[in-house]
Amino acid sequence: MADTKSALYLGFDLSTQQLKGLAVNSDLKVEYEAKFDFDADAKGFDVCKGVLTDEVKNEVYAPLTLWLQALDGVLERFEKGGLDFGRIRGISAAGMQHGSVYWNEMGEHALESLDSSRSLQEQLSEAFSHPYSPNWQDASTQKQCDAFDSCLGDESRLAEVTVCGMNLWDIKAGAWNEDLVSLAAGSCDTSDLKQKLGAADVPEDGGAFLGTISSYFVKRYGFNDACAIAPSTGDNPSTILALPLRPMDAIVSLGTSTTFLMSTPYYKPDPAVHFMNHPTTAGLYMFMLCYKNGGLAREQVRDSLSQPSEQLWQTFNNIALSTSPLGQSSDPASLMKLGLFFPRPEIVPN
């Protein structure tokens, strides 16, 4: 067994366009890093910026087997990079919010009976009731969103209960909202859906102990069988932890989306914003404004200015820096120009 002084802690970040893994020591210094870019590294998936798109239906989604291939790939790259998995003492993760995965009735059995001589992609491809994960960029469910609004009266009441106006979780009650769960379950028994969601065991403590790693990873990669699994969180909550944000601190994140994040003790739900429990600190909330057309819009402009063989961002930067602010000429009477680009239906405002 590795000496505790050499212990490492492994984190995964599943974003829209890649899966990234970091192994840090007890001083939070990165010792190993590996990533799997969905567009560049995936085999057998015709994705663009990590997703598949049906423009007619406003659907944006990702193949689940792509993510399995990515996890296999990241672990293999760690192995080739010399990481001793036996040093890993704990694992957690962050994932893009709204990236839902739907297991079928065989999913649990498939996870329990994994063969360490075979990849995850080989063994779990048929374990899902739906082969795709709807992406946060998807805009095809307005009818369902309207149904959730009307279920509790209107969108303001829904926001008051679920804070971010889309979840089934009543943040103040600390429980699933029965009316919303019933709506989501449709003609099925709500107890079945709540069991899948975790009826009585929803961890609100980011440092909780969920159990130890599967024997599959112990046998295949040499993980320590005592390696602990901690709760995962969303990509945005993990951002406010990584900096970290103190109460009333705020940050603008220029990722695939453009996001305004704030840590606050004040609970003021509104249909236009997201409020969530702070991932680790009771009594604090995460306030969020999310704009879908962030990096996507910037990259669309960038790509229209450059050829694929060029240094894309360098061309963008050169043009931006050589252009007068707001495109105004030296004539004070000339008009300023400001462009707002919406390649996809926006979140705020809808």
C-alpha positions in Angstrom: 0.0 0.0 0.0 1.3 3.5 -0.9 2.5 5.7 1.9 -0.2 8.2 3.1 2.2 11.1 2.4 2.0 10.2 -1.3 -1.8 10.1 -1.3 -3.5 11.5 -4.4 -7.1 12.6 -5.0 -8.7 12.2 -8.4 -11.3 14.6 -9.9 -13.1 14.4 -13.2 -14.8 17.2 -15.1 -17.3 16.2 -17.7 -17.9 19.3 -19.8 -19.7 19.9 -23.1 -16.6 19.4 -25.2 -14.2 17.2 -23.2 -13.7 14.9 -20.2 -10.7 16.1 -18.0 -9.1 14.4 -15.1 -6.7 15.8 -12.4 -4.8 14.0 -9.7 -3.7 16.3 -6.9 -1.8 15.7 -3.8 -2.7 16.7 -0.2 -1.4 20.2 -0.9 -3.8 20.5 -3.9 -0.8 20.5 -6.3 -1.6 18.9 -9.7 0.7 15.8 -10.2 -1.1 14.2 -13.2 -3.5 15.5 -15.8 -5.3 13.8 -18.7 -8.1 14.8 -21.0 -10.3 13.4 -23.8 -11.5 15.9 -26.4 -14.8 14.7 -27.9 -14.3 16.1 -31.3 -10.6 15.3 -31.7 -10.3 12.0 -29.8 -13.6 10.1 -30.1 -13.9 7.2 -32.5 -17.3 6.5 -34.2 -19.1 9.7 -33.2 -19.8 12.5 -35.6 -20.1 15.2 -33.0 -19.4 18.9 -33.4 -18.3 20.7 -30.2 -19.2 17.6 -28.3 -22.8 17.3 -29.3 -25.2 16.2 -32.1 -27.8 18.8 -33.2 -31.2 18.7 -34.9 -31.7 22.3 -35.9 -35.3 21.7 -37.1 -36.4 20.4 -33.6 -34.0 22.5 -31.6 -32.6 19.4 -30.1 -29.0 19.2 -28.8 -27.8 15.9 -27.3 -24.7 13.8 -26.7 -24.3 10.0 -27.1 -23.8 8.3 -23.7 -21.4 5.8 -25.2 -19.2 8.7 -26.1 -18.8 9.6 -22.4 -18.0 5.9 -21.6 -15.3 6.0 -24.3 -14.0 9.2 -22.8 -13.7 7.7 -19.3 -12.0 4.7 -20.7 -9.7 7.0 -22.6 -8.8 9.3 -19.7 -8.0 6.4 -17.4 -5.8 4.8 -20.1 -3.9 8.1 -20.6 -3.3 8.4 -16.8 -1.9 4.9 -16.9 0.4 5.6 -19.8 1.4 8.8 -18.0 2.7 6.8 -15.1 0.0 7.4 -12.5 0.0 4.8 -9.8 -3.7 4.4 -9.2 -3.0 2.7 -5.9 -2.1 6.2 -4.5 -5.6 7.5 -5.1 -7.4 7.9 -1.8 -10.6 9.7 -3.0 -12.5 10.4 -6.1 -15.1 13.1 -6.9 -16.4 14.8 -10.1 -18.1 17.7 -11.6 -20.4 17.5 -14.6 -22.4 19.8 -16.9 -25.7 20.6 -15.4 -28.8 19.1 -17.1 -26.6 16.3 -18.5 -29.2 13.6 -17.6 -28.4 9.9 -18.0 -31.3 7.4 -18.1 -30.4 3.8 -17.0 -32.7 0.9 -18.0 -33.7 -2.0 -15.7 -30.5 -3.9 -16.5 -28.2 -1.0 -15.7 -27.7 -1.9 -12.0 -26.9 -5.5 -12.9 -24.5 -4.4 -15.6 -22.6 -2.2 -13.2 -22.4 -5.0 -10.6 -21.1 -7.6 -13.1 -18.4 -5.6 -14.9 -15.6 -7.7 -16.4 -12.2 -6.0 -15.7 -10.8 -7.4 -19.0 -13.2 -5.3 -21.0 -13.8 -1.6 -21.4 -16.8 0.3 -20.0 -18.0 1.2 -23.5 -18.1 -2.5 -24.5 -20.1 -3.5 -21.4 -22.5 -0.6 -20.7 -23.6 0.5 -24.2 -26.9 -1.4 -23.8 -27.5 -0.4 -20.2 -29.4 2.8 -20.9 -33.1 3.3 -21.6 -32.3 6.3 -23.8 -29.0 6.3 -25.7 -28.5 10.1 -25.6 -28.2 12.8 -22.9 -30.1 16.0 -23.6 -27.6 18.8 -23.5 -28.1 22.1 -21.7 -28.2 23.8 -25.1 -31.4 21.9 -26.1 -34.5 24.1 -26.7 -37.0 21.4 -27.6 -38.9 21.1 -24.4 -40.9 24.3 -24.1 -44.2 22.4 -23.8 -42.9 20.4 -20.9 -41.4 23.6 -19.2 -44.9 25.2 -19.5 -46.4 22.2 -17.9 -44.1 22.5 -14.9 -44.9 26.2 -14.6 -48.6 25.6 -14.5 -48.3 22.6 -12.2 -47.7 24.9 -9.2 -49.7 27.8 -10.5 -47.1 29.9 -12.5 -43.4 30.2 -13.2 -42.9 32.5 -10.1 -44.3 29.8 -7.7 -42.2 27.1 -9.5 -39.1 29.3 -9.0 -39.9 29.9 -5.4 -40.2 26.1 -4.7 -37.4 24.8 -6.9 -35.3 27.9 -7.0 -33.9 27.4 -10.5 -37.4 26.8 -12.0 -36.6 23.4 -13.5 -35.8 20.9 -10.7 -38.1 18.5 -8.7 -36.3 19.4 -5.5 -37.9 21.7 -3.0 -34.9 23.5 -1.6 -36.5 24.9 1.5 -38.3 21.6 2.5 -35.2 19.6 1.6 -37.3 17.0 -0.2 -38.8 16.1 -3.5 -41.9 18.1 -4.3 -44.7 15.6 -4.6 -46.7 17.6 -7.2 -43.7 18.0 -9.5 -42.6 14.4 -9.1 -46.1 13.2 -10.0 -46.1 15.4 -13.1 -42.7 14.0 -14.2 -43.7 10.4 -13.4 -46.8 10.7 -15.7 -48.8 7.5 -15.5 -46.2 5.7 -13.5 -46.0 5.3 -9.8 -44.1 8.2 -8.2 -42.4 5.8 -5.7 -40.5 4.3 -8.6 -39.2 7.6 -9.8 -38.3 8.7 -6.3 -36.4 5.5 -5.8 -34.4 6.2 -8.9 -33.8 9.8 -7.8 -32.8 8.7 -4.3 -36.0 8.9 -2.2 -34.4 9.0 1.3 -30.7 9.5 0.7 -29.9 12.7 -1.2 -26.5 13.9 0.0 -26.4 17.6 0.7 -23.0 17.4 2.3 -20.3 17.7 -0.4 -17.9 15.8 1.9 -20.1 12.8 2.5 -18.7 9.3 2.1 -20.7 7.3 -0.5 -18.7 4.1 -0.4 -15.5 2.7 -1.9 -14.5 2.2 -5.5 -15.9 -0.7 -7.6 -13.8 -3.8 -7.8 -13.8 -3.4 -11.6 -11.4 -0.4 -11.3 -9.3 -2.1 -8.6 -8.7 -5.1 -10.9 -8.4 -3.2 -14.2 -6.3 -0.2 -13.1 -4.9 -1.1 -9.7 -6.9 1.3 -7.6 -6.7 0.9 -3.8 -9.8 -1.0 -2.8 -10.2 1.5 0.1 -10.4 4.5 -2.3 -13.4 6.6 -1.2 -16.1 8.0 -3.4 -17.4 11.5 -2.5 -20.5 13.2 -4.0 -20.1 14.9 -7.3 -21.5 18.3 -8.2 -22.3 20.5 -11.1 -19.7 22.4 -13.2 -20.9 25.7 -12.0 -20.9 24.9 -8.2 -17.5 23.4 -8.6 -16.3 26.8 -10.1 -17.3 28.7 -7.0 -15.4 26.1 -4.9 -12.2 26.1 -7.0 -11.6 29.9 -6.7 -13.1 29.9 -3.9 -15.9 32.5 -3.7 -16.6 34.1 -0.3 -20.1 35.3 0.5 -21.1 38.1 -1.9 -18.2 37.4 -4.2 -19.0 37.1 -7.9 -17.3 35.8 -11.1 -18.0 35.9 -14.8 -17.1 32.6 -16.5 -16.4 32.7 -20.2 -16.9 29.1 -21.1 -19.1 27.4 -23.7 -21.8 29.5 -22.1 -21.2 32.8 -20.4 -22.2 32.5 -16.8 -22.4 35.0 -13.9 -21.9 33.2 -10.5 -22.2 34.5 -7.0 -22.1 33.0 -3.5 -24.7 34.6 -1.3 -26.6 34.1 2.0 -29.7 35.7 0.5 -32.4 33.5 -0.9 -34.3 35.5 -3.6 -35.7 33.1 -6.3 -36.9 34.5 -9.6 -37.9 32.8 -12.9 -35.1 34.5 -14.8 -32.3 33.2 -12.5 -30.9 30.1 -10.9 -30.6 29.6 -7.2 -29.1 26.5 -5.8 -27.8 25.2 -2.5 -24.1 26.0 -2.0 -22.3 22.7 -2.7 -20.5 22.6 0.7 -21.6 25.4 3.0 -25.0 25.3 4.7 -26.8 28.6 4.8 -25.2 29.8 1.5 -26.7 29.7 -2.0 -25.3 29.8 -5.5 -26.8 32.5 -7.6 -26.4 32.1 -11.4 -27.2 33.8 -14.6 -26.5 31.5 -17.6 -26.3 32.7 -21.2 -26.3 29.9 -23.8 -24.8 32.1 -26.5 -21.5 32.7 -24.9 -18.5 30.9 -26.2 -20.7 29.5 -29.0 -21.4 32.9 -30.4 -17.7 34.1 -30.0 -16.5 31.0 -31.8 -19.0 31.5 -34.6 -17.6 35.0 -35.2 -14.0 33.7 -34.9 -14.6 30.9 -37.4 -16.1 33.3 -39.9 -12.9 35.4 -39.8 -10.4 32.6 -40.2 -9.4 29.6 -42.3 -9.1 26.2 -40.5 -5.3 26.2 -41.0 -4.8 29.6 -39.3 -4.4 30.3 -35.6 -8.0 31.0 -35.1 -8.0 33.1 -31.9 -4.9 35.0 -33.0 -6.7 36.2 -36.2 -9.7 37.1 -34.0 -7.5 39.0 -31.6 -5.6 40.9 -34.3 -8.8 42.1 -35.9 -10.4 43.0 -32.6 -7.3 45.0 -31.5 -6.9 46.8 -34.8 -10.5 47.9 -34.9 -11.5 51.1 -33.1 -13.8 50.6 -30.1 -17.4 49.8 -31.2 -16.2 50.2 -34.8 -16.5 54.0 -34.6 -14.4 56.0 -37.0 -12.4 59.1 -36.1 -15.4 61.2 -37.0 -17.2 61.9 -33.6 -20.5 61.9 -35.5 -20.1 58.3 -36.8 -22.3 55.6 -35.4 -21.1 53.0 -32.9 -21.7 49.4 -33.8 -22.6 46.6 -31.3 -23.5 43.1 -32.3 -25.6 40.6 -30.2 -25.4 37.1 -31.6 -27.9 34.3 -30.9 -27.0 31.2 -32.8 -29.2 29.2 -30.4 -32.5 30.1 -28.6 -31.4 31.9 -25.5 -32.0 31.1 -21.8 -32.1 34.7 -20.4 -34.2 36.2 -21.8 -36.2 33.4 -23.2 
